[in-house]
Amino acid sequence: MSEILSPATRIGPLLDAHPELEEVLISISPEFARLRNPLLRRTVARVATLEQAAKIGGVPVPELVGRLRQALGQASPEAESVPATEGADAPPPAWVVGAAPTAVLSAEEVLGSGRTPVAVVSARLAAAAPGEVVLLRAPFHPAPLIDAIRAKGYEVFARPHGGGWEVWLRA
């Protein structure tokens, strides 16, 4: 990988080309120690971008990209145009308030069974009735899942909860 890193750079291919960056990532945020999990590395890391990883690690995108560029000897980032991250202080939409999810899923259980949360959540939402709400609990901010589900046209609301994250999804 000889291209200049950007927020759109995917984690998996980056680490394949530069395995030494794993320790740099972990030094930036302890959340990135999860990349040592072979299943997570083969699944989520393949599709997650640096922008999404920054959300997961609670690090500003320009800082993450800049530190990785520095480790590779690349030019420091200019002011990157980065969309605002999910707001922990954002009020939940009306469809979340008082909602009774028809399913509550655990990202850890899904990953532990060898499946990917995106596939499981996508299948569950595809089978759901319009307006049905599903809740996913994850130990980290599942930015790649959120982006993938939104791209399929579903409504999503995510917020920190109990040391992890809860992601509300509506068919």
C-alpha positions in Angstrom: 0.0 0.0 0.0 1.8 3.1 -1.2 -1.1 5.5 -1.3 -1.4 8.4 1.1 -3.6 7.4 4.0 -7.0 9.1 4.2 -10.1 8.7 6.4 -11.4 6.2 3.7 -8.4 3.9 4.0 -9.5 0.4 5.1 -7.9 -1.0 8.3 -7.5 -4.7 7.2 -5.6 -4.0 4.0 -3.6 -1.3 5.8 -2.5 -3.7 8.5 -1.8 -6.4 5.9 0.6 -4.1 4.1 2.0 -2.5 7.3 1.7 -4.9 10.3 3.9 -2.6 12.4 0.9 -0.2 12.5 -1.0 -2.5 14.8 1.0 -1.3 17.8 0.7 2.3 16.7 -3.0 2.0 16.6 -3.1 0.3 20.1 -1.0 3.1 21.5 -3.5 5.7 20.1 -6.5 4.0 21.8 -6.8 0.8 23.8 -10.0 0.0 21.9 -7.8 -1.0 19.0 -6.4 -3.9 20.9 -9.4 -5.7 19.6 -7.6 -5.9 16.3 -5.6 -8.7 17.8 -8.7 -10.9 17.7 -8.3 -13.0 14.5 -12.0 -13.1 13.8 -12.5 -9.4 14.1 -9.4 -8.9 12.0 -10.8 -11.1 9.2 -14.3 -9.5 9.3 -14.8 -6.0 10.6 -11.3 -4.8 9.9 -11.7 -5.7 6.2 -14.5 -3.2 5.8 -13.8 -0.6 8.5 -12.2 2.6 7.4 -9.9 4.9 9.5 -12.8 7.3 9.9 -14.9 4.5 11.4 -12.0 3.3 13.5 -11.6 6.8 14.9 -15.2 6.7 16.1 -14.7 3.3 17.7 -11.5 4.5 19.4 -12.9 7.9 20.4 -10.1 9.7 18.6 -10.5 12.7 16.2 -10.1 11.5 12.6 -7.4 13.9 11.7 -5.4 12.8 14.8 -5.7 9.1 13.9 -4.8 9.6 10.2 -2.0 12.0 11.1 -0.3 9.7 13.6 -0.5 6.8 11.1 0.9 8.9 8.3 3.7 10.0 10.6 4.5 6.4 11.4 4.7 5.7 7.7 6.7 8.8 7.0 3.9 10.4 5.0 3.1 14.1 4.9 1.0 15.2 7.8 -2.7 15.6 7.0 -4.2 18.8 5.9 -7.5 19.8 7.5 -9.6 16.8 6.6 -13.2 17.2 5.8 -14.8 14.8 8.2 -18.5 14.4 9.0 -19.5 14.9 12.6 -19.3 11.7 14.7 -22.3 10.2 16.4 -23.3 12.4 19.2 -23.5 10.9 22.7 -25.5 13.9 23.7 -28.0 13.7 20.8 -31.5 13.1 21.9 -33.0 9.9 20.6 -35.6 10.2 17.8 -39.2 9.7 18.6 -39.2 6.1 17.3 -36.6 5.1 19.9 -38.3 6.7 22.9 -40.5 4.1 24.6 -39.8 1.5 21.9 -40.0 -2.2 22.7 -37.4 -3.9 20.4 -38.7 -7.1 18.9 -35.1 -8.5 19.1 -32.1 -7.7 21.2 -28.8 -8.8 19.7 -25.3 -8.9 21.1 -22.4 -8.1 18.8 -20.1 -10.2 21.0 -22.3 -13.2 20.7 -22.7 -12.8 17.0 -18.9 -12.5 16.5 -18.3 -15.4 18.9 -20.5 -17.6 16.7 -18.3 -16.8 13.7 -20.9 -14.6 12.0 -20.7 -10.9 11.3 -23.1 -8.4 13.0 -23.8 -6.7 9.6 -25.0 -10.0 8.1 -27.1 -10.9 11.2 -28.7 -7.4 11.6 -29.3 -7.1 7.8 -31.1 -10.4 7.7 -33.1 -9.6 10.8 -34.2 -6.2 9.4 -35.0 -7.7 6.0 -37.4 -10.1 7.7 -38.9 -7.4 9.9 -42.2 -5.7 9.5 -42.1 -2.0 8.6 -41.5 0.1 11.7 -40.2 -2.9 13.7 -37.3 -2.0 16.0 -34.2 -4.1 16.7 -31.6 -3.3 19.4 -27.9 -4.3 19.0 -25.6 -4.1 22.0 -21.9 -3.8 21.3 -18.8 -3.3 23.5 -17.5 -0.7 21.0 -19.0 1.8 18.6 -19.9 -0.3 15.5 -19.3 2.3 12.9 -19.0 -0.1 9.9 -22.3 -1.7 10.8 -24.1 1.6 11.3 -22.9 2.9 7.9 -23.8 -0.4 6.1 -27.3 -0.5 7.7 -28.0 3.2 6.8 -26.8 2.5 3.3 -29.6 -0.1 3.0 -32.1 2.5 3.9 -32.9 1.6 7.5 -33.1 4.1 10.4 -30.3 4.0 12.9 -29.7 5.6 16.3 -26.5 4.8 18.3 -25.4 6.0 21.7 -23.0 5.0 24.5 -24.6 2.8 27.1 -23.3 0.9 30.1 -19.6 0.9 29.0 -20.5 -0.1 25.5 -22.9 1.0 22.8 -26.5 0.4 21.9 -27.7 0.7 18.4 -31.4 1.1 17.7 -32.4 0.0 14.2 -35.8 0.4 12.6 -37.1 -1.4 9.5 
